[in-house]
């Protein structure tokens, strides 16, 4: 390509027209008390009667404004109104940051109107946006709101339990969900005691959960995306929070490295540490439990943020998470995860394009040991780097970018026939995407395209994505999305576990069968197609209903061969392939619908969800139900605020779920492993206990249900410091829900019993 062509393209994207009689207005919205940007807040241009919302970074943008003088108005919950005057010049970009001062009186109707505006201008298909406010509406366990508990009440989400829980989103397994923290990839976001995630709730700024049909910006997974963003540290003063409860303790410390001032450079730090001592405290607080609750974990996160006067920023961050659980005479399970990285936002003066990027590295290792002396282990390390560009035109938006992922895995597992499967892999993924959002009074359209190149498989894909919304009336909106998705990463569990704890990871297995179901397998790449339709109804100013139906068709999935009984070597070359190979190809389908009702007023919050999901898989031999096929799920959440200045609240949650499939036990036999081959003396060797299994996953566990409740009181001191005292009860009517079953010892371990708790936090 000639240099003059490149220059022409650069001029299109980065240079305002010299002949334009219009200009552009943009800036950032800041909390003047701590320097944090304010996301998803309405910004109004008075003379044009036009409004927009700030994005996650607090950036607002108005395009194609005729030259002249304008007034910017901002109304935000908990802040004084802001008024700023600006002059728009021809062909120029006018930058105007706005600084909001806190106000004691909250105007809930302003917040509702801002949310209504976002509903009209965003497709919002199968996506839930979570902030710190939403996290605090659930009953807190031991005084701590947590993302793990909130995710469990979302539409289409299946969680396998209070202990060792895994997250399944609309028929997809955990490995098919992409979880990110500040752009870093997290491979296990939940602790063994499933009440807690690795994400400290007090440092979360925003969480986007895409349960199906997600846009072209995200890739490398075939089911869902959870994108977590942390906030910056306080840029004005040293602040923090300490807390202690019957489960754990934590400390958060934050403050300025260079103090925040209007239109100047600033920097800050944020550090959090949380550890559990439930394995030590449970005999003291819960002596009625026959065995201790053998859980312990530690989470540490740190971040340094540097902000320039025009809103550009650079962040450095890192984390260390670890977890361990040890059930005597049953199973021991532990994992650790570490990572570090950097991301940035660049707002070039005079350019309408905003640039963002990330470089990050993360590592995860897990091991489970049972009494069968066949440990399962897996390690995975990943580096990812991305560069994204965003351009605005009125309410419309272009976004495009590139991404590189490098993945290394080391995996070991024993299948049901006691055959060891071990493999190491390394792969690279090269990605590019483009998407466009068009917004009119009635229609929002968001087409996109993602290109993926999987180097280890020598395969590339074109993945079109599309979403739209039609605003039929001010209270009724129709929406839909569709897309093609792919991934290289796979996981493996034992189909014979009644409840799965271990999840191993493997990238790029290329030794899959050449044919499946009578058709040629052209690539080992896993693929899926999504389609979602839905509608939104605003019942009144406080209540709304969301209804969605979805289909996820998994065209190809790679799995560990459950039927392998022979080593794949020359000696067994004449054996059937399905009895020798390590990996198999499957396909499957997940379909269903969910109905969500939300009521949100100043004092009362209600959240009611019913989800129906039907999941099946076909491995070329049998059509079966995976162990996470929970057909019916109901979640009811209520929160009521009361007291002087609304400083007290009561939260309650009730969850109901139909039973999971599992493979039943038919009998036992003496198994001789013949460790020494033909030299083994079977006449004097003591065998192991072998298990005779029924057909795959034809049994059903009992229904799951549980109710939690909590009460919180907040005390504010003259120094503006606050103390929060929380009391709660988990599993208030002591329902016995199954957690784990050891077939060899024929021992059942239940989910958590009734657990009262109390916690106290002090914020300064």
N, C-alpha and C positions, 0 to 999 in steps of 0.2 A: 504494500500500500504506500502511495506517495506521501511525502511530508505535507503537501498542501491539503490533501484529503484529511489527514489526521488533524491538521490545524482547523479545518472547517468543522469537523465533528466536535473538537474541543470548544470551539466558539459557541456551538449550539448548546452545550451543556453547562458551560462555565461563564459565559459572558452575557450580561444583559444587553438588550438591543439599544444601540445608540439613538435609534430613531423613535423609540417608544415614547408615548406621552403618558405613560403610567409608571408607577413605581411599586416597590415591595416593602412590606413592613413585617419585621419579625423580632423576636426577643424571647427572654426567659422570665418565668414567674417564680419568685423566690419567697420563702418564709423569712422575714426579716429578723426573726428571733434566733434561728439556728443556721440560716444560710442554705437550707435544703430546698431544692426545686419542688414546685407543686405540680403534680401530674393530673391529667384528665380534668382540668378546670376550665370553665367557660370564660372566654375573652370576647368582649363585644366592641364593635366599632360603631359608635353612636350614629354618625352621619349616614352611614351606609345601611344601618339596621342589619348588620351582618355579624355573625358570631362564629367562632371556632373553638376548639379545645386544645389545650396543651397536650403534648405527647408524654411518654414515660419520662423523658428527660426534662420536662417542664417547658418545652419549646412551643411557641405559637407562631403562626405564619399567615399573612394576608398577601395575596398576589393581585396584580393587575388593578391597582388602585389609581384612579385619576389623581393628578397632582393637586395639592391643596392641603388644608389643615384638617386634622381629625382629632377626635377624642376617644381614648381607649377607656373602657369601663370593665372592671373585674369585680364580680360578686362571688365570694367563696365561703363555704361553711367554716365558721370559727374565726373569720378575719373581718377587719374593717373593709368597707368598699374602697376601691382604688380608682383614681381618675388621673389620666395622663394625657397631655396634649403633644401631638407630633405633626411634623410637616413632611409630606411626601413629595419628593422631587422626581423629575422625569428621568427614567432609566437608572434610578439609584435604589439601593437597598438601605432602608432606614432601620437601624437597630435600636430597640427601646426595651430595656429590662424593667420589670415591674416588681416592686418590693411590698409584700403584704404584711401588715401588722396584726397581731392576734387580737381577738375581741372576745369578751366574756359571753356575750349573747349569741347563740347559734341560731341560724335561720335554716331550718330543715327543708323548707320549700325550695330554696335556691339549689340545694344539692339534688333534689328530685328533678328539677328542670334541667340541670346539667346532664343527668343520666338519661333523661328522655331525648335530649338532643343527640347523644351518642348512639342511641338506638336507631335513630333515623339516618345517620351518616356512616355507620359501620355495619357490615354484613352480619357479624356476630353469630355465625353459624357454628354450633357445637363448640363454643368457647365460653369459658367462665373466667371472669376477672376477679381476683382476690386481693384485698388490701388488708392492712392490720386491723381495720375496723371490723371486717367480716370475721376474721379469726377470733376476735374477742366475743362473738355472739354465741359461740358454742360453749357447753359446759366444760370448764377447765379441769384437767386432771392434775391434782396436787397443786392447783394454783397457776398452772401454765397452759395458756392456749397454744395450740400447735397445728402446723399445716397438715400433719398426718391425720388428725381428727377431722379437719375440715374437708379434705379430699374424699373421705369416706361417705360424706352425705351428698356428693355431687351426682347429677344424673348419669346413669350408665356405668358408674364406678363400682367395682366389686373388690372388697377387701377380705382377705382370707382369715383374719383373726386379730384379736388383741395381742396375741403372742406370736411372733414370727410372721406377721402378716405380710402378704405380697399384694401389690396393686394391679388389678386387671381393669382396663378401660374399654368398655364396649366391645368385648370379645377378643381383645388383644392381650397377650402375655406381657409380663414385666420387661422382657428384653425387647419387645416391640414398642415400648414407650421411651421416648427421648427425654431425659431430665437434665436440665442445665441450671447452673448457678452462676450468674454474671458471665455467661458464655462458656464456662467450663462444663464438661460433661460429667455427670454424677451417675455412678453405676448401681448404687444402692442407697436410696434416700430415706430408708426406714430402719429403725432399730429393731432388735429381736422382740422386744416388748413393743407391740405395734401401736402403742399410744403416742409415740414420739418419733418425729423425723429428725434429720440431721440439721434442719434449718432452724436457727434461733428466730422465734417469731418477732422479737423486738428489733431485729435488724432488717426484716423484710420490707421492701418498698412496694412491690407488686408481684403477683403471680398470674400468669396466663395459662389456663389449662385448655388445650385443644383436644377434644375427645374423638373427633373424626373430621374428615374433609378439610384439613388444615392447608394453609396457603403455601406458595412456592418458596417462601423464605426458609421453611423448615424441610429437612430431608434426612435420609439415612435411617428412617424407621417407617414401619408399615401400619402402625395403629394410632399413636397419640403422642402429644408433646406437652411437657410441663416446663415452663420457662420462668425461672425465679430470678428476680433482680433485688439486690440489697441496696439500702440507702447509704448515704454518706454520713460520716461522723459530724457532730455539732461543730460548726465553724466559728461560733461566737464565744463559747465558754466550755470549761471542763465539766462534763456531765457523766452520769452513769446510772447503773441499776444493779442492785444485789438482791438475791432471792434465795430462800431456803424452804423446802417442804419435805413431806414424808418420803418422796421418791428421789429427789435430786436437789442440787444447788447450782447457782449460776452467778456470774458477774459480767457486766458490760461496762466498758470504759471508753469514752470518746471525748474529743476536744480538738481545738484548733492547733495547727502547726504554724499557720499564718492566719490571723484573724480576718473574718469576712467583713468587708466594707462594700458599700455600693460602688459599682463600676470599677472594681479593683480585683487583683489576683488574690486567691485564698487557697488554703490547703487544710486538711484535717485527717485525723486517724480514727479508726473504730476497731475495737477488739472485743471479742466475746469468748467466754469459756463456760461450758456446762458439763457437769458430771453426775452420774447416778450412783447411789449407794443402796439400792433396793435389796441387793443380796445381803447387805449387812443390817439394814433397818427393818426388813420384813419380820424377823422374829420378835422385834420390839413392838412394832405397830400392828402387826397382823399375826398374833400368836395362834389364832384358830386355824391357820393354814398348816397342814401337816408337814409339808416341806417348805423350805425357804423359796423365795422367788429369785432364782439364780441369775439375775440380769445385772450387767454393768456396762456402761458406755461413757465415752468422753468425746466432746465436740469442741473444737477450737476454730475460730475464724478471725481473720484480720484484714483490714483494708486501709489504704492510704489514698486519698482523693486530692487532686490538684485542679483547681478551677481558674480559668482566665477571665478577664473582664468582659469578653464578648460571649461567654457561655461555653467555650471549648473546655474540655476536661480530659484528664488522664488519671486512670485508677490502677493501683497495684493491689493484688489480693492473694490470699492463700488460705488453705484449710487443712485440718487433720481430724478425721472422724474414726473412731474404733468402737467395736462392740464385741461382747462375749456372753455366752449363755452355756451353762453346764448342768444338765440334768443327770444326777448320779444314776448309774445302772441303766441309762437310756441313750442319750446323745449329747455330744459337745459340739458347739458351733461358734465360730468366731470370724470376724472380718475386720479389715482396716482399709481406710481410704485416705489418700492425701492428694494435694494438688496446689498449683499456684498459677498465676497468670496476670494479664494486664489487658484493659480495654480502654478505648478512647472515643471521644466525640469531637470532631473538628468542624467548626463553623467558619468557613473562610469569609473574610470581609469582601464584599463586592460580588460574591458568587451565590447563586440561588440553590446550590447543591450542598447538602450536609453529608459529611463523611463520618462513618463509624467503623470500628474494627476491634478485633480481639485476638490475642494469642494466649493459649492456656495449655497446661499439661496436668493430667490426673492419672492416678493409679489406684487399683482396687484388687484386693486379694481376699479369698474366702476359703474356709476349710471346715468340713464337718466329719466327725468321727463317731461311729456307732460301735456297738458291741460285736459287729460282724468283722471287725478288723479290716475293713475295706474303706479307707478314707476317701472322701471326695474333695477335690481341691481345684481352684481356678484362680488365675491372676490375669489381669488385663491392664495395659497402660495405653494412654491415648494422648496425642497432642493434636490440637486443632487451631487453625488460624483462619480468620475471615475478614473480608473488607467489603463494606456495604455503602451504597450511595443513595441518597434520597433527595428528590426534587419535587417542588410543590408548584401547582398551577391552580389558583383559586382553591376550591375544596378538593381538587383532584391531586393524585400523588403517584409519582414514579419511584420505584425502588428496585435496585438491581445490585448484584454483588457476586463475589467468588469465595470459595471455601476450600480448605485442604485439611483432611483428617488422616492421621497415621495411627494404626492400631496394632498392638502386639499382644498375643494371648498365649497362655500355657494352661492346658486343661486336662483333668483326669477324672474319670468316673467309672464305676462298675455298673453294668446293666443288670437286668433281672436274672440273666443266666450266669451271673458272676464273671462275665468277661470284661477285662479291663480295656477301656478306651482312653487313649492318651494322645494328645496332638498339640503341637506348637505352630502358630501361624503369625504372619505379619502381612499387613495389607495397607494400601494407600487408597484414599478416596478423593477425587477431584470434582468439585461441584461449581455450578454457576446457575444463577436464577435471575428472573426479571418478573415483576408484577406491576400492575397498574390499577389504581382505584379511581373510578369515575363516580361522581356524586351529583345528582340532580334533585329536584324537589321530590320526585316520586321514586326514583330508581337509584340503587347503588350497585355497581358492577365491578368485580375484582377478578379479572383474568390473570393468569400467570403461567410461567413455564420454568421447569427446573431440569437441568442437564446433569447427570451423574456419570462419572467414570470410575469403575472399580478395577484398579490395576491388576490385582492378584488374580481376578477372574477374566481379565481382558475383555470386559463387558462395559458397555455404556447404555444409558437409558434416556429417553425423552419423557418427561413426566408433566403433562399439562394439568393445570389446576384451574378451577373456576368457582366463583361464589357470587351470589347476587341477593338483593333484597328489594322488595316492592312495597312501598308505603301506600297501602290501599286507602287508609284513612288515618287521622291522627291517633287512633287507638288500635289499629289493626295493621300488621305487617306480615308479609309472606317472605320466606327465605329458602335458600337451597345452596348446596355446594357439591362438587364432585372432583375426583382427582385420581391419578395413578401414583403409586408409591413403591419404593424398593428399599431393601436393606441387605447388608452382607453379614451382619452380626447375628449369631444364633446363641441359644442357651440350651441347657439340658437339665431335666429333672427326672426323677424316677417315677414312672407311672404307677408303681406299686406302693408308693408312700401314700398313706391316708391323708396326711397334710404335708405339703412341701415346705421345707426350710431352705434347702440348698439350691442356689441358682448359679450355675457356672456359665462362663462366656467363652465363645470361640468365634474367631473371624475367618472368613474365607475358606471353609472346607470345600475342596473342589472334587473330591472323590465320591460324588453322588452317583446314583444309578443313571445310565444313559437313556433309559426309558421309564415312563410312569403312566400307568393306566392306558397302555397301548399307544402312547405318544412319545416322540423323541424329546428328551430333556436337552434343550439347547444351551442352558447355562445353569450354574449352581445358584444364581442370584434369586433371592426371595422377593416376591412381588405381591401387590394387593391393589384393589380398586375400591374406592369409597363413593357412596352417594348418600346425601342427607337432604331431607325436606322438612320444613317446619313453619310454625307461625307464632307470632307474639301478640298478645292481647293485653292492653292496658285496661284493667277493670275500672280503676279510678286513680286518683293521684297517688295513692299509697300502695295499691295492689296490682300485680301483673301475673300473667300466665304464659308459660313457654311450653310448646309442644313440638317434639321432634321425632321423626322416624329415620332410621338409618339402615344401610347395608354395607358391610365390609366383606368383600370376597377375596380370600387369600388364594391367589392363583397358584402360588408355589411357596412352600415352607420347607426348610431343612430341619431335620430332627435326628437325634441319636437312635440307632436301630435297636428297638426293644426286642427284636426276634433273633439277634445274633447269638449263636451258641458255639461257633467255631472260629478259631483264629483265621485271618485272611492270609494264608500262605500257600505255597505250592502243594503241600500235603493235602490241603482241603480244597484244591482248585476245582474238583468235581462236585463239590457241594452246591446246593442252590444259593444263588447270590444273596437272597434275603436272609440267609443264615450266616453269612460271612462278613458282609460289608459293615463298616462302622456307622454310616449315615444313610438316611433314607429321605425321600421326597414325599411331601404331603400336600394336600390342598384343603380348603375348608371355607367356612362361611360363618359370619356373625350378623344377626339381624335383630331388630327390636325397635322399641319406642320408649319415650319417657315423657312424663308430664310434671311440670314444676310450677308450684304456686308460691309467690313471695309477697308478703305484706310487710311494709317498712314505714313506721311512723316514729314520732319523737320518743314514745315510751315503749311501743310494742313492735317486736320483729317475729315473723312466722315464716318458716320455710318447710314446704311439704313436697316430697318427691316420690313418684312411683316409677320404677324402671322395669321393663321386660326385655330380656336378652336371651336369644337362642343361639348356641354355639355348637358347631360340629367340625370334625376333622376326618379326612380319609387318607389312609397311608398306603393305598394300593391293594391292601388285603381286607381291611375292615373299616367300616365307618363307625366312629366312636365319639363319645362326648368327652372333651378335655375336663380335667379335674376342677376347673374354675367355671364350669357352666352353671351359674346360679341364675335361674329363670326369673325369679321375682325378688325385687328389693324395694323396701319402703323406708324412708327416712323422714322423721318429723322433728323439727327444731323450733324451739320457742325461747324468746328472750324478752324480759320485762324490766325496764328501768324505772326507778322510783326514788323517793327521798328528796331532801333539800338539795337543790341544784343538781338533781339526778345523779347522785354519787353512790347508788346501790343498784344492783341488778341480780336477777335470778335467771339462770339459763337451764334448759332441759333439752334432752335429746332421747328419742326412742328409735331404734333400728330393728328391722325385720328382714330376714333373707331366707329363701328356700335352701334346701340342703345341697351340698356339693356332691358330684359323682365320686365314687371310689371303687377300687377293685377289691372284691371280697376274698377272704381266705377260705379255701376248700379243705385243706388238710396240711399235714406235715410229713416229712420223710427224712431219713438220714442221708446227708449229702457228703460224699467223699471227693475232695478236690483233686486228688492224685497230683500232689505238688511235685513229686519226684518222677512223674511220668510213668513209664512201664516198670520202673524200679520201685514204685510205691507198694508197700506191703498192706494190702487192704484187709488182710485177715487180722492184723493187730492194730490198725489205725482207727482211732475214734473219729467218727464223722461229725459234721456240723449239722445244725438243724436246717433242713431245706423246707421250702414253703411251696405248696400247691395252690396256684391262684385260679380264681374263677375268670370268666371273660372280662375284658377290659372295661372298667368303670360302669358296670351295670348296677352297682349299689348306689344308694343315696344316704348321705349323712342326715341327722335330724336338722330341722329348721334352726336357724340362729336368730336370737333376739336379745336385746339388752337395752336398759334404760340408765342414763346418767343424769345427774342434776348437780348444780353448784350455785353458791351464793357468794357475791363479792361486794365488799365495802371499800370505798376509797376515801382517804383522809388527806386533805390538802393543808399544808402549813403556811405560815406567813412568808416563809422563805421561798414559797412556790414549790418546795419539795413535796413529794407525795408518798403515801404508804398505802399499799393494797393488801387487804386480808381476804383470803379466799378459803371457803370450806366446800367440799364436794363429796359426792358418793358415786363411784363407778360401779355399774352392775347392781343397781339399788335393790332388785329383788332376787339377787343371787342365782341367776340363770346359769346352769352348767352347759356351756358350749364347748365342743371338742376342739382341742388345740393340736395334739399330736398322738399318734398311736404306734407303739413299738410292737411289731408283729412277732418278733422272736421271743420277747418276754411277755407278750400279750398284755401290755400295760397301756392304759389310757391316761393321757394328761389333758386336763380341761383348760379352757380359757380362764381368764382372771375371775376369781370369786368376788363377792361384794368387797369393795375397797373404799372405805372412808378416808379422806385425806384433808390436810390443812396446809396452807402455805402463806408466806408473807414476803412481800417485796418492798424495797425502799428505793425510790427514784429521786436522784438529786441533779 
